[in-house]
Amino acid sequence: MSGVAFQMLAEREVETGADDLLGAVGVISGSWQRPDQVQISGSAASISNDHNTAFNETLLPMFLQNIDLLNAAYAESYVVIRIPHGEDGQVQGWIGPTDANGNVGPFGHADYQTAGTALTAAQLADIMKPDPDHPGTNDIRIPPFESTAGIRPVMVQFIGEAGHFPQPPLEEAHEQIGQLFYDDGVGALVLQFSDQPAGPKSTVINFNSKRGRNHNSVIIEPR
């Protein structure tokens, strides 16, 4: 995981010759295009009420409702997996186009259902099962497929109304989650997972349980 350090100084004039002051330092983790967390600490001095406030926070990504970025994420992904809400419905999935050598490529289009192929009943049967080592956690196994790419983004949709998911939707940073979206067309929170066959095993991805929301956490396995 890469990191970039930063510092910030700010002031706000309260009255002539009197300012509120802010000083902070922090570290941005992950890629600069898509940081997975920002750790920030500092202090604010208020001249207006003669009070100092220290803070030390970790900022996590919010889910986006941006159709252009969402469509681009679907187009660059290799698999889409749809997880139903509770017992309602069945797991669904689609995989990108396959060439003559059996290698799967990205969908190349936001309409993944048309650009790709629906997963078979046998593939869907093994996608989601309870994890025996982590109570209240489901294993989501990405179906095995051949590809020449080292990193193959996979979109995992969790069906539910937007207001059902807290912001931020995850409890802590997870370096294998590249982007977070809410897909209004599907009605689902969408995690873009970096599938790396040669990479490390996924750790538990804990959903934010604040605001009285209860979600099973998940482990997304490349294989």
C-alpha positions as CSV (number, residue, x, y, z in Angstrom):
1,M,0.0,0.0,0.0
2,S,1.4,3.3,-1.0
3,G,1.0,6.5,1.0
4,V,1.4,10.3,0.5
5,A,1.9,12.6,3.5
6,F,0.4,16.1,3.5
7,Q,0.0,19.1,5.8
8,M,-2.7,21.8,5.9
9,L,-2.9,25.2,7.5
10,A,-6.0,27.5,7.3
11,E,-7.4,30.5,9.0
12,R,-10.7,32.3,9.1
13,E,-11.1,35.9,10.1
14,V,-13.6,36.3,12.9
15,E,-13.1,40.0,13.4
16,T,-10.4,42.5,12.5
17,G,-7.1,41.2,13.7
18,A,-8.6,37.9,15.2
19,D,-8.6,34.6,13.3
20,D,-9.7,31.0,13.9
21,L,-6.7,28.8,13.1
22,L,-6.5,25.2,11.8
23,G,-3.4,23.0,11.4
24,A,-3.4,19.3,10.3
25,V,-1.2,16.6,9.0
26,G,-2.1,13.3,7.4
27,V,-1.4,10.4,5.2
28,I,-3.4,9.4,2.1
29,S,-3.2,5.6,1.5
30,G,-3.7,3.7,-1.7
31,S,-3.4,5.0,-5.3
32,W,-3.6,8.8,-5.8
33,Q,-6.5,8.4,-8.2
34,R,-8.5,6.3,-5.8
35,P,-7.3,6.5,-2.2
36,D,-8.7,3.9,0.2
37,Q,-8.4,6.0,3.3
38,V,-7.1,9.4,4.7
39,Q,-5.7,9.5,8.2
40,I,-5.7,13.1,9.5
41,S,-4.9,14.6,12.8
42,G,-4.5,18.2,14.0
43,S,-5.9,21.0,16.1
44,A,-8.2,24.0,15.6
45,A,-7.9,27.1,17.7
46,S,-11.0,29.3,18.0
47,I,-10.4,32.9,18.9
48,S,-14.2,33.5,18.9
49,N,-14.8,31.3,21.8
50,D,-11.3,30.8,23.3
51,H,-11.4,27.1,22.7
52,N,-8.9,24.6,21.2
53,T,-10.0,21.3,19.6
54,A,-7.8,18.4,18.7
55,F,-8.8,15.7,16.3
56,N,-7.5,12.4,14.9
57,E,-9.7,10.8,12.3
58,T,-9.7,8.2,9.5
59,L,-11.7,9.2,6.5
60,L,-13.1,6.4,4.3
61,P,-14.5,6.5,0.8
62,M,-18.2,7.2,0.3
63,F,-20.2,5.4,-2.4
64,L,-20.7,7.5,-5.5
65,Q,-23.9,8.0,-7.5
66,N,-22.1,9.1,-10.7
67,I,-23.4,7.3,-13.8
68,D,-20.4,8.1,-16.0
69,L,-17.9,6.7,-13.5
70,L,-20.1,3.7,-12.8
71,N,-20.4,2.9,-16.5
72,A,-16.6,3.1,-16.9
73,A,-16.1,0.8,-14.0
74,Y,-18.5,-1.8,-15.5
75,A,-16.8,-1.5,-18.9
76,E,-13.3,-2.3,-17.4
77,S,-14.5,-5.2,-15.3
78,Y,-14.4,-8.9,-16.1
79,V,-17.2,-10.3,-13.9
80,V,-20.4,-8.9,-12.3
81,I,-21.9,-10.7,-9.4
82,R,-25.3,-9.8,-8.0
83,I,-26.1,-10.7,-4.3
84,P,-29.8,-10.6,-3.3
85,H,-31.1,-8.9,-0.2
86,G,-31.7,-11.5,2.5
87,E,-33.6,-14.5,1.2
88,D,-35.2,-12.5,-1.7
89,G,-34.1,-13.8,-5.1
90,Q,-31.1,-15.8,-6.3
91,V,-27.4,-15.0,-6.9
92,Q,-26.8,-13.8,-10.4
93,G,-23.7,-13.2,-12.4
94,W,-22.2,-12.3,-15.8
95,I,-18.7,-12.8,-17.2
96,G,-16.9,-10.9,-19.9
97,P,-16.4,-11.9,-23.6
98,T,-14.1,-14.9,-24.3
99,D,-11.7,-15.1,-27.2
100,A,-10.7,-18.1,-29.3
101,N,-8.0,-19.0,-26.8
102,G,-10.4,-19.2,-23.9
103,N,-9.2,-15.9,-22.3
104,V,-11.8,-13.7,-20.7
105,G,-11.6,-9.9,-21.4
106,P,-13.3,-6.9,-19.9
107,F,-17.0,-6.2,-20.8
108,G,-15.9,-3.1,-22.7
109,H,-19.4,-1.7,-22.3
110,A,-21.6,-0.6,-19.4
111,D,-24.3,-3.0,-20.6
112,Y,-22.5,-6.1,-19.2
113,Q,-25.5,-8.4,-19.6
114,T,-25.4,-7.9,-23.4
115,A,-21.6,-7.6,-23.8
116,G,-20.9,-10.7,-21.6
117,T,-22.4,-14.1,-20.9
118,A,-24.6,-15.2,-17.9
119,L,-22.9,-17.5,-15.5
120,T,-24.1,-21.1,-15.4
121,A,-26.2,-22.6,-12.6
122,A,-23.1,-24.6,-11.6
123,Q,-21.0,-21.5,-11.3
124,L,-23.6,-19.6,-9.4
125,A,-24.1,-22.5,-6.9
126,D,-20.6,-22.0,-5.5
127,I,-20.5,-18.2,-5.3
128,M,-21.8,-17.5,-1.9
129,K,-21.5,-19.7,1.2
130,P,-21.2,-19.0,5.0
131,D,-17.5,-18.8,6.1
132,P,-16.9,-21.4,8.7
133,D,-14.1,-19.4,10.4
134,H,-16.0,-16.1,10.6
135,P,-19.5,-16.2,12.1
136,G,-21.9,-13.8,10.3
137,T,-19.6,-13.6,7.3
138,N,-20.3,-15.0,3.8
139,D,-17.6,-16.1,1.4
140,I,-18.1,-14.8,-2.1
141,R,-16.0,-16.8,-4.6
142,I,-15.3,-15.4,-8.0
143,P,-15.7,-18.2,-10.6
144,P,-12.3,-19.2,-12.0
145,F,-11.6,-18.0,-15.5
146,E,-8.5,-17.6,-17.8
147,S,-7.2,-14.2,-18.6
148,T,-3.9,-12.6,-19.6
149,A,-4.4,-9.7,-17.2
150,G,-2.7,-9.6,-13.8
151,I,-5.6,-7.5,-12.2
152,R,-9.1,-8.1,-13.3
153,P,-11.7,-5.8,-11.7
154,V,-14.9,-7.6,-10.5
155,M,-18.1,-5.7,-9.6
156,V,-20.1,-7.1,-6.7
157,Q,-23.6,-5.8,-6.3
158,F,-25.5,-5.9,-3.0
159,I,-29.2,-5.3,-3.6
160,G,-30.8,-2.7,-1.3
161,E,-32.2,0.8,-1.3
162,A,-29.6,3.6,-1.2
163,G,-30.8,4.8,2.2
164,H,-30.2,1.3,3.6
165,F,-26.4,1.6,3.3
166,P,-24.6,4.0,5.7
167,Q,-22.0,6.5,4.4
168,P,-19.2,5.4,4.3
169,P,-20.5,1.9,3.6
170,L,-17.4,0.1,4.8
171,E,-16.2,0.0,8.4
172,E,-12.5,0.2,7.6
173,A,-10.3,0.6,4.5
174,H,-9.8,-2.4,2.3
175,E,-7.0,-2.1,-0.3
176,Q,-8.7,-4.6,-2.6
177,I,-11.8,-2.5,-3.0
178,G,-11.0,0.0,-5.7
179,Q,-14.2,1.9,-6.0
180,L,-17.6,2.1,-4.3
181,F,-20.9,3.0,-6.1
182,Y,-24.6,3.0,-5.8
183,D,-26.3,1.7,-9.0
184,D,-29.7,3.4,-9.2
185,G,-30.7,1.3,-12.2
186,V,-30.1,-2.0,-10.4
187,G,-30.8,-0.7,-6.9
188,A,-27.6,-1.9,-5.3
189,L,-24.4,-1.0,-3.5
190,V,-21.5,-1.9,-5.8
191,L,-18.0,-2.8,-4.7
192,Q,-15.3,-3.0,-7.4
193,F,-12.9,-5.7,-6.2
194,S,-9.4,-6.1,-7.6
195,D,-9.2,-9.8,-8.5
196,Q,-5.5,-10.8,-8.5
197,P,-5.0,-14.6,-8.9
198,A,-1.4,-14.2,-7.8
199,G,-2.3,-11.7,-5.0
200,P,-2.9,-12.2,-1.3
201,K,-6.0,-13.8,0.1
202,S,-8.8,-11.4,0.8
203,T,-9.4,-10.4,4.4
204,V,-12.9,-9.8,5.9
205,I,-14.7,-6.8,4.4
206,N,-16.8,-5.4,7.2
207,F,-19.8,-3.3,6.3
208,N,-20.4,-0.2,8.4
209,S,-22.9,-1.2,11.1
210,K,-23.6,2.3,12.4
211,R,-27.0,3.9,12.2
212,G,-28.6,0.6,13.2
213,R,-27.8,-1.1,9.9
214,N,-27.1,-4.8,10.0
215,H,-25.2,-6.5,7.1
216,N,-23.3,-9.8,6.9
217,S,-19.7,-9.1,6.3
218,V,-18.0,-10.8,3.3
219,I,-14.8,-12.3,2.2
220,I,-14.4,-12.0,-1.6
221,E,-12.1,-14.8,-2.9
222,P,-10.5,-14.8,-6.3
223,R,-10.8,-18.6,-6.4
